[in-house]
Amino acid sequence: MEIKILGTGCPSCRALEEATRKAVMEMNLDADIMKVEDMAEILNYGIMSTPALVVDGKIILKGRVASAEEIKKFLK
């Protein structure tokens, strides 16, 4: 599983990364988690509001922070 957190490094982006890592750890998933801060790459996804969460190339969440529990539901 490939997970990308799209964001420029703002507090919300860091919070989404932390919640995502927690969810992956608690679910004991084999996942590569990458932080994407390059605006050109973020815009390639059509994202205009960060943070965003992309799982295996599919945009799961954008424009807000989700809790680890909510992220677990997306990852099932």
FIVOTI-253593 format. One line per 2 residues: their letters; for each residue x, y, z of C-alpha. Coordinates in steps of 0.001 Angstrom, whole numbers, plus 500000, padded with zeros to 6 digits. Each point is the difference from the previous one (the first is absolute). Layout:
N
A = X Y Z  ...
This chain:
76
ME = 500000 500000 500000  501305 503446 499089
IK = 498790 502938 502093  500826 503618 499256
IL = 499313 502966 502220  499816 503094 497826
GT = 500770 503293 501714  502518 502756 500398
GC = 500959 499236 503581  497372 502066 501826
PS = 498700 498833 503406  496954 498349 498375
CR = 502228 498104 497570  502192 498754 502834
AL = 496914 498974 501999  498665 497969 497057
EE = 503372 498295 499591  500109 499127 503698
AT = 496434 498632 499972  500727 497975 496853
RK = 503144 498469 501461  498094 499138 503178
AV = 497175 498334 498044  502445 497965 497885
ME = 501916 498900 503093  496858 499033 501930
MN = 498697 498006 497023  503427 498398 499503
LD = 499894 500786 496273  502861 499633 497574
AD = 499966 503513 498553  502461 502484 498574
IM = 499141 503444 501361  501384 502991 498134
KV = 499704 503700 500715  499593 502090 496837
ED = 500793 503688 500499  500737 501000 496394
MA = 497155 502285 498855  500334 498963 496353
EI = 499522 496348 500943  497084 500858 502308
LN = 498335 501962 497192  500411 496978 497692
YG = 497420 498294 502212  497604 502925 499498
IM = 500204 500846 503689  499288 503643 500772
ST = 499626 499648 503764  502464 498121 502182
PA = 500525 497756 501817  498984 497058 497865
LV = 500329 496240 500307  500632 497801 496971
VD = 499887 496194 500243  501246 497958 497041
GK = 499523 502982 497703  496424 500762 501129
II = 499176 503219 501861  498338 498941 503240
LK = 499849 503280 501886  500718 503646 499257
GR = 499821 503322 501748  499809 498746 503574
VA = 501622 497864 502660  498475 496627 500828
SA = 500432 498058 503212  501890 496717 500070
EE = 496666 498209 500507  498517 501618 496885
IK = 503115 499182 497974  499722 496346 501063
KF = 496555 499872 498369  501506 501299 496739
LK = 502807 497422 500107  497796 496919 500520
